[in-house]
Amino acid sequence: MRVAIAEDSVLLREGIARLLDDAGIDVVAQSADADDLLLKVRSYSPDVAIVDIRLPPTHSDEGMRAALEIRSKHPEVAVLVLSQYVELGLALTLLADSAEGVGYLLKDRISDVDEFVAALRRVADGGSALDPIIVSTLVSRERPGDPLAQLTPREREVLELMAGGSSNQGIADSLVITVRAVEKYVSSIFTKLGLPSTGSESRRVLAVLTFLRS
Amino acid sequence: MATAMPSHVAAPESPRVWWGVVPAAALAAAAAAASVAFALAAGNPDVLQVFLLEWVGVPYIVAGLVAWWRRPQSGLGPLLVAGGLASAFSGWQLADSAGAYTVGAAFDIVPAALFLHVCLAFPDGRLRSRFEGALVGVAYAAAIGLQVVKMTLGGVDPANLIEVSRQAGVVAAVEDVQLLMLTAACLAGLVVLVRRRHGRPGRRSLGIVITSFEVALVMIALLFTMATFDWPGFHEVQRVTLFMMGLAPIVFLVGLLDARLARSSIGDLILELRREPAAPDLRKALANALRDPSLDLAYWLPDFQTYVDLHGRPVKLPDDPDRTATLIERNGRHVAALLHDRALGDERQLLEAAGAAAGMSLENARLQAELRARVEELSGSRARLIDAGQRERQRLERNLHDGAQQRLIALSLRLSMLEKRLPADAALKQELDTARHEIALSLEELRDVARGIHPAVLSGHGLTVAIESLAARAPLPVRLALDVPGRLPERVEVAAYYVVSEGLANVAKHARAASATVSLDQQRGRLLVEVVDDGVGGADTEGGSGLRGLADRVEALEGHLRVWTPRGGGTRVQAEIPCA
């Protein structure tokens, strides 16, 4: 797997590069700002770009704009956005068209190396990774006649992992159950929430997210 | 601030004036009497012609002497007298005596040039630009210089004293050039007068004088054109022209009388201001009394060292050549300035009388203007203070983000990588996990602190995204109706954000509501922000609800914050913020 990193803090950029290197992932480009990242994405065609949401010069939305531009101009390059704050509004912007090959994680997550690498691989393979904070915020929200109340605690756990972008295998690993059992939970959740079941794992992220947001 | 101090105060009785006026009057009377005498002595006089010559000459002389006496600093009086004299001398053409005749012929066309000079120099005797000086120069060169050339070449009948030879062809050419030059100068002068009048409304009586000037200039131009091309009807037009030229000084005399009438209107002004000392429209009252509709007032604020209008907005004293400022003092302190037509500058006494009459009212108005200027300044400094606070908060958030937060994340990452390289030791691993967990908690706390200081998502991604996140974090369902395309000025976004954030926090804390609605609507340069809930209402709008702080924030942007909170009927917080 080939990765490009855009992060203006040298400390973190080097840290991420090193942890990826240790995990046997090829870091082909490192950038300190958005323009340089776009240039390197064009030149090196990485599988995935890791983008800090705040980049120079103004540290406002440069990283976000770069991520959206890569999504629209280089759809073959997956994007994992890192930020010190995760905001539902931004997640919705990022996933506006599809949840394929896109991730949005709190920057802190890099210190849980194994999970971070797993999320990165998932995104690079066309899946998605949404930070648990966003998912739990949405799930814990009160709704009139809350349909989530019908779910069992186990189904709730599965729902949260599903919304975060985990594959059935990933869910099975996290909850230490069989993939078969996961599939059963998933179909039960879809029935209870009245959602049409979709084939692809990334498409169901969007479906669950849309449901949770409404 | 530099101001045009009243440089001269007229003293009409000053004896020095008589040294000019008395000999001028004597000379003028003699010249005019002589021209009549010459005309009558020549036999078979053209009575109408004689009358018209005096009709032009005498009013100029009288008006000039009056103007000279009333306004000795103004050059207009002597100029008018000179015009009258030239007219009287040109009448000497009717004399039998060769000497008098020669003088008369030399002055034949000079009155037209002098008339142009008077038109352009009106009302204070000064020309206003080099162009006007050049026009007058051309006119004199044609009227005097070319006339002498014509006479030496035998251009007038009968022969005069300075004739050298008779060159009829050359004379005809010189005369055409002479008349065309004068026609062109008169038409250019007409354009100057018309454009000058286009500026602002001046005093009414002056307007009439200038109209009579304009008509007479057109007539002179027409007359000279007719003479050049030998059109028929020259004598009829000449009479009308002379009549118009004579009318102008008469109108001017009426204008001087009008200024005298204005003096009596000061009495009316005093009565009006006494009836209502805080006159609602002091400017209009003064404009009426001084008969200058263009009059304006500027109040002096010593603390600000500047002039302001009644609304407290800074005003510049005019540097327009047609406008002048007269400073008004009261009890030795400078109060205000009257900004008026330059022509009014000659009426120092009138201006001073008006200033004295309106003194108390002007002082009142000045205090009002000062109050408004202070309010203006205060609201400006409040907005600046809030802006400065905002910038400081942004800087702090940024420092936290780039400093402590980044370092903690890097530290946590380092621990993880260290852990990977350690031999499998359960106790050590436990220690490291605890440390990383501590760091994660610190980061979470820091994130909350940073968000409290300044919501970075707002400055980075705008109001809609930021409010979406606020709604997501709210502990109750929030409907959103956000109709704001694009970004707004930062201070507006920040104020709107806090209205929503504080509003939702209040709903969560006090309202016992089932749901809330947040709406943003941008219309006609105003942003309308609303947070509505279906809770118990009856919110405490005075105490620690944070509403006071919100109102301050919104009002600093000249907006309004309103709260409706009927008991049992929910609460509606509405902010209206200008965002043009």
HADDOCK unambig.tbl for C-alpha pairs under 7 A between the chains (distance, minus, plus):
assign (segid A and resid 11 and name CA) (segid B and resid 410 and name CA) 6.64 0.50 0.50
assign (segid A and resid 12 and name CA) (segid B and resid 410 and name CA) 5.70 0.50 0.50
assign (segid A and resid 15 and name CA) (segid B and resid 410 and name CA) 6.87 0.50 0.50
assign (segid A and resid 60 and name CA) (segid B and resid 459 and name CA) 6.43 0.50 0.50
assign (segid A and resid 60 and name CA) (segid B and resid 460 and name CA) 3.89 0.50 0.50
assign (segid A and resid 61 and name CA) (segid B and resid 460 and name CA) 4.84 0.50 0.50
assign (segid A and resid 61 and name CA) (segid B and resid 461 and name CA) 6.10 0.50 0.50
assign (segid A and resid 87 and name CA) (segid B and resid 469 and name CA) 5.45 0.50 0.50
assign (segid A and resid 88 and name CA) (segid B and resid 468 and name CA) 6.66 0.50 0.50
assign (segid A and resid 88 and name CA) (segid B and resid 469 and name CA) 5.25 0.50 0.50
assign (segid A and resid 88 and name CA) (segid B and resid 472 and name CA) 6.82 0.50 0.50
assign (segid A and resid 89 and name CA) (segid B and resid 465 and name CA) 4.50 0.50 0.50
assign (segid A and resid 89 and name CA) (segid B and resid 466 and name CA) 6.78 0.50 0.50
assign (segid A and resid 89 and name CA) (segid B and resid 468 and name CA) 5.21 0.50 0.50
assign (segid A and resid 89 and name CA) (segid B and resid 469 and name CA) 5.63 0.50 0.50
assign (segid A and resid 90 and name CA) (segid B and resid 465 and name CA) 6.42 0.50 0.50
assign (segid A and resid 108 and name CA) (segid B and resid 409 and name CA) 5.74 0.50 0.50
assign (segid A and resid 110 and name CA) (segid B and resid 413 and name CA) 6.60 0.50 0.50
assign (segid A and resid 111 and name CA) (segid B and resid 412 and name CA) 5.60 0.50 0.50
assign (segid A and resid 111 and name CA) (segid B and resid 413 and name CA) 4.12 0.50 0.50
assign (segid A and resid 111 and name CA) (segid B and resid 416 and name CA) 5.96 0.50 0.50
assign (segid A and resid 112 and name CA) (segid B and resid 416 and name CA) 6.89 0.50 0.50
assign (segid A and resid 113 and name CA) (segid B and resid 416 and name CA) 6.88 0.50 0.50
assign (segid A and resid 137 and name CA) (segid B and resid 472 and name CA) 6.74 0.50 0.50
assign (segid A and resid 137 and name CA) (segid B and resid 473 and name CA) 6.49 0.50 0.50
assign (segid A and resid 138 and name CA) (segid B and resid 472 and name CA) 6.72 0.50 0.50
assign (segid A and resid 141 and name CA) (segid B and resid 475 and name CA) 6.16 0.50 0.50
assign (segid A and resid 141 and name CA) (segid B and resid 476 and name CA) 6.53 0.50 0.50
assign (segid A and resid 142 and name CA) (segid B and resid 475 and name CA) 6.57 0.50 0.50
assign (segid A and resid 142 and name CA) (segid B and resid 476 and name CA) 5.34 0.50 0.50
assign (segid A and resid 142 and name CA) (segid B and resid 477 and name CA) 5.95 0.50 0.50
assign (segid A and resid 143 and name CA) (segid B and resid 477 and name CA) 5.84 0.50 0.50
